Amino acid sequence: MTTEAAGSMTTTPATAGPVLDRRSLNRALLARQLLLDRHELPVLDAIEHLTGMQAQAPTPPYIGLWSRLAGFEFGELARLLTEREVVRTVLMRGTLHLVSARDALALRPLTQVIMDRNLRTANGRDLSGLDLPAVEAAARELFTEPRTDKEMRALLAARFPGGEPELLNWAARTVIPLAQIPPRGIWGKSGLATHTTLETWLGRALDTEPSLERLVLRYLAAFGPATVQDVQHWSGLTGLGQVVERLAPRLVTFADENGRVLYDLPDAPRPDPGTPAPVRLVPDFDNLTLSHADRTRIVSEEHRKRLFTVNGIIRAAVLVDGFVHGMWKHEKKRGVATVRVELFEPVSENDRTALVDEAERLLAAAYPEAGSREVEFV
């Protein structure tokens, strides 16, 4: 049910609607990200509600789902991966995401323009003289079998003598929708990144009628209220203002404290800003902290600079009262499982105790075989 506290809203021009302050936006985001309460949802339904989870590293989606779902078992996500009900593939922002098979086929055609843009800029690579259609045709044939990067470099170099193997492989991976397949992505297992074509892995064709309108609506359901710039930041797509304009009759509008117009679904949750927000441990690369142009609804600019590294690593975040208050790491060495927490500012004794309890529960779920478990503050 939608609720809005009278004290949190003021009036702005009628075209924008009421003003939502930072805490109102925070609680709306947490509600839609399943972080105000742990939910009794099937894992597949949760992944689809979130429109996927960023998965640059293999393990963060497991932690992200554990933080959101009641009774989440790590083996369930591993099962979904091995049975091809979920898949790891490059989507929003040109980054690896964990999504349902259905969403992979629907979203990949929409995000190919990001890959095409990367190909045009070439990231400093010299593509002159590269017969891209020929490389794509050869790579599609080769990728019908699972291949590592090392294998693809060697196979493509044999097909295109004189070509730079690394460049050939990069170009192929840019133009062809691929799935990164198990055991990569399975909790507790390791292995080189191995790819095959998305359609081969899932046994189905890509969606021939993908919908940008549906993509924007799903973004709002998981991340709204939001600006056009927010949805473009999350997706990596441009020109979405026209899409939002077409959707406007189906949406409601608000404004943030800086006067920017926020769009939202009429019946989406917008909790009272005073709603309690429990302590949560959010994993590395979680879309919670990545999916808005203005991230102050979840992390201050000062704390963002500590959470986001210059080389593109997004550290795991500690949420206290709904906002980022620190970062954390987990590991298991020689039978000892450990969570190490670094707080950016002091928290109350109650919050510190809740944080220890949350970390201990996580270690028990993630490392049931560990001989001992420790929570350290550094």
Backbone hydrogen bonds in HBPLUS format (Angstrom, degrees):
<---DONOR---> <-ACCEPTOR-->    atom                        ^
c    i                          cat <-CA-CA->   ^        H-A-AA   ^      H-
h    n   atom  resd res      DA  || num        DHA   H-A  angle D-A-AA Bond
n    s   type  num  typ     dist DA aas  dist angle  dist       angle   num
A0008-SER N   A0005-ALA O   3.07 MM   3  5.48 155.6  2.13 110.8 118.3     1
A0009-MET N   A0006-ALA O   3.49 MM   3  5.81 172.6  2.50 112.0 114.1     2
A0019-VAL N   A0010-THR O   3.16 MM   9  5.35 165.6  2.18 135.8 139.0     3
A0016-ALA N   A0013-PRO O   2.89 MM   3  5.73 151.3  1.97 127.2 134.5     4
A0017-GLY N   A0013-PRO O   3.27 MM   4  6.50 152.2  2.36 147.0 154.9     5
A0255-ALA N   A0018-PRO O   2.87 MM 237  6.05 138.5  2.04 144.6 144.5     6
A0020-LEU N   A0255-ALA O   2.79 MM 235  6.11 158.4  1.83 171.1 178.7     7
A0025-LEU N   A0021-ASP O   3.03 MM   4  6.40 159.7  2.08 157.0 162.6     8
A0026-ASN N   A0022-ARG O   2.86 MM   4  6.07 149.4  1.96 143.8 153.5     9
A0027-ARG N   A0023-ARG O   2.94 MM   4  6.14 166.5  1.95 152.3 153.9    10
A0028-ALA N   A0024-SER O   3.05 MM   4  6.24 155.0  2.12 144.5 151.7    11
A0029-LEU N   A0025-LEU O   2.96 MM   4  6.11 161.1  2.00 146.8 151.9    12
A0030-LEU N   A0026-ASN O   2.91 MM   4  6.18 165.5  1.93 155.5 159.3    13
A0031-ALA N   A0027-ARG O   2.96 MM   4  6.05 158.8  2.00 144.2 150.0    14
A0032-ARG N   A0028-ALA O   3.11 MM   4  6.33 160.8  2.15 148.8 153.3    15
A0033-GLN N   A0029-LEU O   2.87 MM   4  6.00 138.6  2.04 146.3 158.8    16
A0035-LEU N   A0030-LEU O   2.85 MM   5  4.96 170.3  1.86 157.0 154.1    17
A0034-LEU N   A0031-ALA O   3.25 MM   3  5.27 159.3  2.30 102.6 106.0    18
A0039-HIS N   A0068-ARG O   2.90 MM  29  6.37 161.2  1.94 147.6 145.8    19
A0070-ALA N   A0039-HIS O   2.91 MM  31  5.41 165.6  1.93 128.0 132.0    20
A0046-ALA N   A0042-PRO O   3.03 MM   4  6.37 155.6  2.09 155.5 162.8    21
A0047-ILE N   A0043-VAL O   3.02 MM   4  6.31 162.0  2.05 156.5 160.6    22
A0048-GLU N   A0044-LEU O   3.06 MM   4  6.29 157.9  2.11 147.3 153.3    23
A0049-HIS N   A0045-ASP O   2.84 MM   4  6.06 154.3  1.91 146.9 154.7    24
A0050-LEU N   A0046-ALA O   3.02 MM   4  6.25 156.3  2.08 150.3 155.6    25
A0052-GLY N   A0047-ILE O   2.95 MM   5  5.25 174.1  1.96 163.4 161.5    26
A0051-THR N   A0048-GLU O   3.01 MM   3  4.84 155.1  2.08 101.6 109.3    27
A0053-MET N   A0098-LEU O   2.92 MM  45  5.13 148.2  2.02 136.6 146.9    28
A0098-LEU N   A0053-MET O   2.71 MM  45  5.13 165.6  1.73 152.2 155.9    29
A0055-ALA N   A0096-LEU O   2.74 MM  41  5.32 177.7  1.74 138.5 138.4    30
A0062-TYR N   A0059-THR O   3.00 MM   3  5.66 136.2  2.20 124.6 135.2    31
A0064-GLY N   A0060-PRO O   2.83 MM   4  6.04 165.5  1.85 162.5 167.5    32
A0065-LEU N   A0061-PRO O   2.94 MM   4  6.03 155.0  2.00 144.2 149.3    33
A0066-TRP N   A0062-TYR O   2.95 MM   4  6.15 157.7  2.00 146.2 153.0    34
A0067-SER N   A0063-ILE O   2.94 MM   4  6.15 151.0  2.03 150.6 157.5    35
A0068-ARG N   A0065-LEU O   3.04 MM   3  5.08 144.4  2.17 100.1 110.9    36
A0069-LEU N   A0065-LEU O   2.90 MM   4  5.85 147.7  2.00 161.0 166.8    37
A0076-GLU N   A0073-GLU O   2.95 MM   3  5.54 148.2  2.05 115.2 124.1    38
A0078-ALA N   A0074-PHE O   3.36 MM   4  6.69 162.7  2.39 148.0 153.0    39
A0079-ARG N   A0075-GLY O   2.91 MM   4  6.10 149.2  2.01 141.6 149.7    40
A0080-LEU N   A0076-GLU O   3.02 MM   4  6.33 159.8  2.06 148.6 153.3    41
A0081-LEU N   A0077-LEU O   3.01 MM   4  6.28 152.0  2.09 149.8 157.0    42
A0082-THR N   A0078-ALA O   3.01 MM   4  6.27 167.6  2.03 152.8 155.5    43
A0083-GLU N   A0079-ARG O   2.87 MM   4  5.98 150.1  1.96 152.9 161.3    44
A0085-GLU N   A0080-LEU O   2.89 MM   5  5.05 145.0  2.01 154.4 159.1    45
A0086-VAL N   A0080-LEU O   3.26 MM   6  5.60 151.3  2.35 123.5 120.5    46
A0084-ARG N   A0081-LEU O   3.13 MM   3  5.09 160.1  2.17 103.2 108.4    47
A0101-ALA N   A0085-GLU O   2.92 MM  16  5.39 153.0  1.99 137.6 132.1    48
A0087-VAL N   A0099-VAL O   2.79 MM  12  5.63 158.4  1.84 164.1 171.7    49
A0099-VAL N   A0087-VAL O   2.98 MM  12  5.63 165.5  2.00 161.3 162.4    50
A0180-GLN N   A0088-ARG O   2.86 MM  92  5.42 173.6  1.87 162.2 164.4    51
A0089-THR N   A0097-HIS O   2.94 MM   8  5.53 155.3  2.00 155.4 158.6    52
A0097-HIS N   A0089-THR O   2.80 MM   8  5.53 167.1  1.82 144.2 146.7    53
A0091-LEU N   A0095-THR O   2.95 MM   4  5.79 164.3  1.97 151.8 147.2    54
A0094-GLY N   A0091-LEU O   2.95 MM   3  5.33 148.4  2.05 137.8 136.9    55
A0095-THR N   A0092-MET O   3.03 MM   3  5.98 162.1  2.06 127.7 130.6    56
A0093-ARG N   A0235-SER O   2.84 MM 142  5.40 161.0  1.88 121.1 117.1    57
A0104-ALA N   A0100-SER O   2.89 MM   4  6.16 154.0  1.96 152.5 160.3    58
A0105-LEU N   A0101-ALA O   3.22 MM   4  6.48 160.2  2.26 151.6 154.5    59
A0106-ALA N   A0102-ARG O   3.18 MM   4  6.40 141.0  2.34 139.4 150.3    60
A0107-LEU N   A0103-ASP O   2.73 MM   4  5.69 161.3  1.77 157.8 161.1    61
A0108-ARG N   A0104-ALA O   3.09 MM   4  5.72 156.8  2.15 139.4 145.2    62
A0207-ASP N   A0105-LEU O   2.93 MM 102  5.47 172.4  1.93 131.1 131.9    63
A0110-LEU N   A0107-LEU O   3.01 MM   3  5.30 122.7  2.35 105.0 119.8    64
A0111-THR N   A0107-LEU O   3.13 MM   4  6.43 145.4  2.26 153.6 163.9    65
A0114-ILE N   A0111-THR O   3.03 MM   3  5.47 142.4  2.17 108.8 118.5    66
A0115-MET N   A0112-GLN O   3.02 MM   3  5.09 113.3  2.48  97.4 113.0    67
A0116-ASP N   A0112-GLN O   2.83 MM   4  6.17 155.5  1.89 153.4 161.4    68
A0117-ARG N   A0113-VAL O   2.92 MM   4  6.05 149.8  2.02 137.7 145.4    69
A0118-ASN N   A0114-ILE O   2.99 MM   4  6.32 152.9  2.06 145.1 152.4    70
A0119-LEU N   A0115-MET O   2.92 MM   4  6.21 147.4  2.02 143.4 152.8    71
A0120-ARG N   A0116-ASP O   2.93 MM   4  6.26 150.2  2.02 146.5 154.2    72
A0121-THR N   A0117-ARG O   3.04 MM   4  6.33 163.4  2.07 153.4 156.9    73
A0122-ALA N   A0118-ASN O   2.68 MM   4  5.63 139.0  1.85 138.3 151.5    74
A0125-ARG N   A0122-ALA O   2.76 MM   3  5.04 161.2  1.80 116.7 122.9    75
A0130-LEU N   A0127-LEU O   3.02 MM   3  5.45 157.3  2.08 135.8 135.9    76
A0132-LEU N   A0130-LEU O   3.02 MM   2  5.56 119.1  2.40 109.6  92.9    77
A0135-VAL N   A0131-ASP O   2.95 MM   4  6.24 157.0  2.01 154.5 162.0    78
A0136-GLU N   A0132-LEU O   2.81 MM   4  6.01 165.3  1.83 161.4 165.0    79
A0137-ALA N   A0133-PRO O   2.99 MM   4  6.15 162.3  2.03 144.8 149.5    80
A0138-ALA N   A0134-ALA O   3.01 MM   4  6.19 164.6  2.03 148.7 152.9    81
A0139-ALA N   A0135-VAL O   2.85 MM   4  5.97 162.6  1.88 151.6 157.2    82
A0140-ARG N   A0136-GLU O   2.85 MM   4  6.00 157.9  1.90 152.8 158.3    83
A0141-GLU N   A0137-ALA O   3.26 MM   4  6.47 158.5  2.31 143.0 148.0    84
A0142-LEU N   A0138-ALA O   3.00 MM   4  6.31 158.9  2.05 148.0 154.2    85
A0143-PHE N   A0139-ALA O   2.73 MM   4  5.84 156.6  1.78 154.3 160.6    86
A0144-THR N   A0141-GLU O   3.37 MM   3  5.66 162.8  2.40 104.3 108.9    87
A0145-GLU N   A0142-LEU O   3.30 MM   3  6.21 170.1  2.31 120.6 123.5    88
A0197-THR N   A0143-PHE O   3.21 MM  54  5.78 146.5  2.33 136.1 137.1    89
A0147-ARG N   A0195-HIS O   2.79 MM  48  5.32 156.4  1.85 145.4 151.9    90
A0195-HIS N   A0147-ARG O   2.81 MM  48  5.32 168.9  1.82 145.8 144.4    91
A0152-MET N   A0148-THR O   2.97 MM   4  6.26 162.0  2.00 152.4 157.5    92
A0153-ARG N   A0149-ASP O   2.86 MM   4  6.06 160.3  1.90 155.2 160.2    93
A0154-ALA N   A0150-LYS O   3.22 MM   4  6.43 161.8  2.25 146.5 150.6    94
A0155-LEU N   A0151-GLU O   2.93 MM   4  6.14 163.9  1.96 154.0 158.9    95
A0156-LEU N   A0152-MET O   2.87 MM   4  5.87 166.9  1.89 152.3 155.9    96
A0157-ALA N   A0153-ARG O   2.99 MM   4  5.96 151.9  2.07 138.9 147.3    97
A0158-ALA N   A0154-ALA O   3.11 MM   4  6.29 145.7  2.23 140.4 148.6    98
A0159-ARG N   A0155-LEU O   3.18 MM   4  6.47 142.1  2.34 136.3 146.2    99
A0159-ARG N   A0156-LEU O   3.09 MM   3  4.96 120.2  2.46  91.3 106.5   100
A0160-PHE N   A0156-LEU O   2.86 MM   4  6.04 145.1  1.98 149.8 159.5   101
A0163-GLY N   A0160-PHE O   2.98 MM   3  5.62 159.5  2.02 140.7 144.5   102
A0168-LEU N   A0164-GLU O   2.96 MM   4  6.17 162.4  1.99 163.1 168.8   103
A0169-ASN N   A0165-PRO O   3.04 MM   4  6.22 163.8  2.07 150.5 154.3   104
A0170-TRP N   A0166-GLU O   2.97 MM   4  6.14 158.6  2.01 145.1 151.5   105
A0171-ALA N   A0167-LEU O   2.94 MM   4  6.08 166.3  1.96 152.5 155.8   106
A0172-ALA N   A0168-LEU O   3.04 MM   4  6.23 158.9  2.09 145.6 151.6   107
A0173-ARG N   A0169-ASN O   2.96 MM   4  6.16 163.4  1.99 152.3 156.5   108
A0174-THR N   A0170-TRP O   3.00 MM   4  6.15 132.0  2.24 140.8 153.7   109
A0174-THR N   A0171-ALA O   3.19 MM   3  5.07 131.7  2.44  92.0 105.2   110
A0175-VAL N   A0171-ALA O   3.19 MM   4  6.44 150.2  2.29 150.5 155.9   111
A0176-ILE N   A0172-ALA O   3.15 MM   4  6.09 142.4  2.30 150.2 158.7   112
A0198-LEU N   A0177-PRO O   2.97 MM  21  5.67 169.0  1.98 130.3 130.5   113
A0179-ALA N   A0196-THR O   2.78 MM  17  5.58 165.7  1.80 169.5 173.2   114
A0196-THR N   A0179-ALA O   3.17 MM  17  5.58 147.1  2.28 146.0 155.9   115
A0181-ILE N   A0194-THR O   2.95 MM  13  5.89 158.9  2.00 162.2 168.7   116
A0186-ILE N   A0183-PRO O   3.00 MM   3  5.48 157.8  2.05 143.3 140.7   117
A0189-LYS N   A0186-ILE O   3.04 MM   3  5.54 163.9  2.07 137.2 138.0   118
A0201-TRP N   A0197-THR O   2.97 MM   4  6.25 166.5  1.99 159.6 162.6   119
A0202-LEU N   A0198-LEU O   3.00 MM   4  6.13 161.3  2.03 150.5 155.5   120
A0203-GLY N   A0199-GLU O   2.80 MM   4  5.43 128.0  2.07 132.8 144.8   121
A0215-LEU N   A0211-SER O   3.19 MM   4  6.43 150.8  2.28 137.3 145.4   122
A0216-VAL N   A0212-LEU O   2.98 MM   4  6.28 158.1  2.03 154.1 158.2   123
A0217-LEU N   A0213-GLU O   3.07 MM   4  6.33 163.0  2.10 151.6 156.1   124
A0218-ARG N   A0214-ARG O   2.99 MM   4  6.17 155.0  2.06 146.8 153.4   125
A0219-TYR N   A0215-LEU O   2.96 MM   4  6.21 148.8  2.06 144.3 153.3   126
A0220-LEU N   A0216-VAL O   3.02 MM   4  6.32 163.4  2.04 153.8 156.9   127
A0221-ALA N   A0217-LEU O   3.04 MM   4  6.29 151.8  2.12 143.0 150.9   128
A0222-ALA N   A0218-ARG O   3.17 MM   4  6.38 140.0  2.34 140.5 149.6   129
A0222-ALA N   A0219-TYR O   3.06 MM   3  5.26 130.1  2.32 100.9 114.0   130
A0223-PHE N   A0219-TYR O   2.71 MM   4  5.71 141.7  1.85 156.4 169.1   131
A0224-GLY N   A0220-LEU O   2.90 MM   4  4.17 150.0  1.99 115.9 120.2   132
A0226-ALA N   A0263-TYR O   3.04 MM  37  5.39 158.8  2.08 143.6 147.7   133
A0263-TYR N   A0226-ALA O   2.73 MM  37  5.39 172.8  1.74 143.7 142.4   134
A0230-ASP N   A0227-THR O   3.12 MM   3  5.04 123.5  2.46  91.2 105.3   135
A0231-VAL N   A0227-THR O   3.28 MM   4  6.71 160.9  2.32 151.6 153.4   136
A0232-GLN N   A0228-VAL O   3.06 MM   4  6.31 153.8  2.13 150.2 158.1   137
A0233-HIS N   A0229-GLN O   2.86 MM   4  6.00 149.3  1.96 142.3 151.0   138
A0234-TRP N   A0230-ASP O   2.95 MM   4  6.26 161.8  1.98 156.3 160.1   139
A0235-SER N   A0231-VAL O   3.02 MM   4  6.06 162.9  2.05 142.5 147.5   140
A0236-GLY N   A0232-GLN O   2.80 MM   4  5.48 152.9  1.87 143.1 150.3   141
A0243-VAL N   A0240-LEU O   3.04 MM   3  4.97 117.7  2.45  93.7 109.5   142
A0244-VAL N   A0240-LEU O   2.94 MM   4  6.27 162.9  1.97 159.0 162.4   143
A0245-GLU N   A0241-GLY O   2.91 MM   4  6.10 150.9  2.00 142.2 151.0   144
A0246-ARG N   A0242-GLN O   3.05 MM   4  6.30 150.1  2.14 141.9 148.4   145
A0247-LEU N   A0243-VAL O   3.10 MM   4  6.40 141.8  2.25 140.9 151.8   146
A0247-LEU N   A0244-VAL O   3.05 MM   3  4.94 121.1  2.41  91.8 107.4   147
A0248-ALA N   A0244-VAL O   2.88 MM   4  5.93 121.0  2.24 143.1 158.7   148
A0248-ALA N   A0245-GLU O   3.29 MM   3  5.04 143.6  2.43  92.3 102.5   149
A0250-ARG N   A0247-LEU O   2.72 MM   3  5.58 156.2  1.77 136.1 143.6   150
A0251-LEU N   A0248-ALA O   3.00 MM   3  5.06 164.9  2.03 112.0 116.9   151
A0252-VAL N   A0264-ASP O   2.93 MM  12  5.35 161.3  1.97 146.4 152.6   152
A0264-ASP N   A0252-VAL O   2.95 MM  12  5.35 136.8  2.14 156.2 159.6   153
A0254-PHE N   A0262-LEU O   2.82 MM   8  4.88 152.3  1.90 140.0 146.9   154
A0262-LEU N   A0254-PHE O   2.82 MM   8  4.88 172.8  1.82 127.7 129.3   155
A0256-ASP N   A0260-ARG O   3.01 MM   4  5.50 146.8  2.12 143.2 153.4   156
A0259-GLY N   A0256-ASP O   2.98 MM   3  5.35 163.6  2.01 118.5 120.1   157
A0268-ALA N   A0265-LEU O   3.30 MM   3  5.38 169.9  2.31 111.2 114.1   158
A0275-THR N   A0272-ASP O   2.92 MM   3  5.49 165.8  1.95 125.0 127.0   159
A0280-ARG N   A0319-LEU O   3.14 MM  39  5.06 153.6  2.22 130.9 137.4   160
A0319-LEU N   A0280-ARG O   2.88 MM  39  5.06 176.9  1.88 158.5 158.5   161
A0282-VAL N   A0317-ALA O   2.83 MM  35  5.06 165.7  1.85 165.9 164.7   162
A0317-ALA N   A0282-VAL O   2.78 MM  35  5.06 130.3  2.03 135.2 149.7   163
A0285-PHE N   A0314-ILE O   3.05 MM  29  4.97 147.1  2.16 126.3 136.4   164
A0289-THR N   A0286-ASP O   3.21 MM   3  6.20 148.2  2.32 127.5 129.8   165
A0290-LEU N   A0287-ASN O   3.11 MM   3  4.76 151.5  2.19  97.0 105.9   166
A0298-ILE N   A0295-ARG O   2.93 MM   3  5.80 169.3  1.94 127.5 131.0   167
A0299-VAL N   A0295-ARG O   2.90 MM   4  5.92 165.4  1.92 154.5 158.5   168
A0324-VAL N   A0298-ILE O   2.97 MM  26  6.31 158.1  2.02 164.1 171.1   169
A0304-ARG N   A0300-SER O   2.79 MM   4  5.97 149.7  1.89 151.2 161.1   170
A0305-LYS N   A0301-GLU O   3.27 MM   4  6.43 150.9  2.35 145.3 149.7   171
A0306-ARG N   A0303-HIS O   3.02 MM   3  5.25 139.6  2.19 102.4 114.0   172
A0307-LEU N   A0303-HIS O   2.99 MM   4  6.27 147.1  2.10 149.1 159.3   173
A0308-PHE N   A0304-ARG O   2.86 MM   4  5.86 164.0  1.89 160.0 161.6   174
A0315-ARG N   A0307-LEU O   2.97 MM   8  5.27 168.7  1.98 158.6 154.8   175
A0309-THR N   A0313-ILE O   2.91 MM   4  5.24 174.7  1.91 161.8 163.6   176
A0312-GLY N   A0309-THR O   3.23 MM   3  5.56 154.0  2.31 115.9 114.7   177
A0328-TRP N   A0316-ALA O   3.20 MM  12  5.58 143.0  2.34 123.4 129.8   178
A0318-VAL N   A0326-GLY O   2.84 MM   8  4.88 163.2  1.87 124.2 122.8   179
A0325-HIS N   A0318-VAL O   2.81 MM   7  5.64 165.5  1.83 161.4 166.2   180
A0320-VAL N   A0323-PHE O   2.93 MM   3  5.56 160.0  1.97 158.7 156.4   181
A0323-PHE N   A0320-VAL O   3.18 MM   3  5.56 166.2  2.20 119.5 118.6   182
A0344-PHE N   A0325-HIS O   2.67 MM  19  5.47 172.8  1.68 142.0 144.5   183
A0327-MET N   A0342-GLU O   2.90 MM  15  5.39 156.2  1.96 148.0 152.7   184
A0342-GLU N   A0327-MET O   2.83 MM  15  5.39 174.5  1.83 166.0 165.2   185
A0329-LYS N   A0340-ARG O   2.96 MM  11  5.31 144.0  2.09 141.7 152.9   186
A0340-ARG N   A0329-LYS O   2.91 MM  11  5.31 157.4  1.96 145.8 153.4   187
A0331-GLU N   A0338-THR O   3.00 MM   7  5.47 146.2  2.12 149.2 158.1   188
A0338-THR N   A0331-GLU O   2.80 MM   7  5.47 163.9  1.83 162.4 167.1   189
A0333-LYS N   A0336-VAL O   2.96 MM   3  5.33 153.9  2.03 147.6 145.8   190
A0336-VAL N   A0333-LYS O   2.89 MM   3  5.33 166.9  1.91 120.4 124.6   191
A0371-GLY N   A0335-GLY O   2.73 MM  36  5.13 132.6  1.96 134.3 150.0   192
A0372-SER N   A0335-GLY O   3.34 MM  37  6.77 151.2  2.43 152.3 153.8   193
A0337-ALA N   A0372-SER O   2.93 MM  35  6.31 165.3  1.95 160.0 158.2   194
A0374-GLU N   A0337-ALA O   2.83 MM  37  6.33 151.8  1.91 155.1 164.5   195
A0339-VAL N   A0374-GLU O   2.97 MM  35  6.43 153.4  2.05 154.4 162.6   196
A0376-GLU N   A0339-VAL O   2.83 MM  37  6.24 165.3  1.85 162.2 167.3   197
A0341-VAL N   A0376-GLU O   2.76 MM  35  6.13 165.2  1.79 159.5 163.5   198
A0378-VAL N   A0341-VAL O   2.80 MM  37  6.03 163.6  1.82 157.1 161.3   199
A0352-ARG N   A0348-SER O   2.92 MM   4  6.19 154.9  1.98 149.9 157.6   200
A0353-THR N   A0349-GLU O   2.93 MM   4  6.14 157.4  1.98 147.7 153.4   201
A0354-ALA N   A0350-ASN O   2.93 MM   4  6.16 157.5  1.98 144.9 151.5   202
A0355-LEU N   A0351-ASP O   2.85 MM   4  6.02 147.6  1.95 143.3 152.3   203
A0356-VAL N   A0352-ARG O   3.01 MM   4  6.31 155.1  2.08 147.5 153.2   204
A0357-ASP N   A0353-THR O   2.98 MM   4  6.26 162.3  2.01 151.0 155.8   205
A0358-GLU N   A0354-ALA O   2.91 MM   4  6.11 159.2  1.95 146.3 152.0   206
A0359-ALA N   A0355-LEU O   2.96 MM   4  6.14 160.4  2.00 148.5 153.7   207
A0360-GLU N   A0356-VAL O   2.90 MM   4  6.12 158.0  1.95 151.8 157.9   208
A0361-ARG N   A0357-ASP O   2.99 MM   4  6.23 156.5  2.05 149.4 155.4   209
A0362-LEU N   A0358-GLU O   3.00 MM   4  6.23 155.1  2.06 146.2 153.3   210
A0363-LEU N   A0359-ALA O   2.97 MM   4  6.23 163.7  2.00 151.8 155.4   211
A0364-ALA N   A0360-GLU O   3.06 MM   4  6.25 155.0  2.12 144.6 151.2   212
A0365-ALA N   A0361-ARG O   3.05 MM   4  6.30 149.7  2.14 145.0 152.8   213
A0365-ALA N   A0362-LEU O   3.10 MM   3  5.14 118.8  2.50  95.9 110.8   214
A0366-ALA N   A0362-LEU O   2.80 MM   4  5.96 164.1  1.83 160.7 165.3   215
A0367-TYR N   A0363-LEU O   2.82 MM   4  5.46 157.6  1.87 142.5 148.8   216
A0370-ALA N   A0367-TYR O   3.06 MM   3  5.47 167.3  2.08 117.0 121.2   217
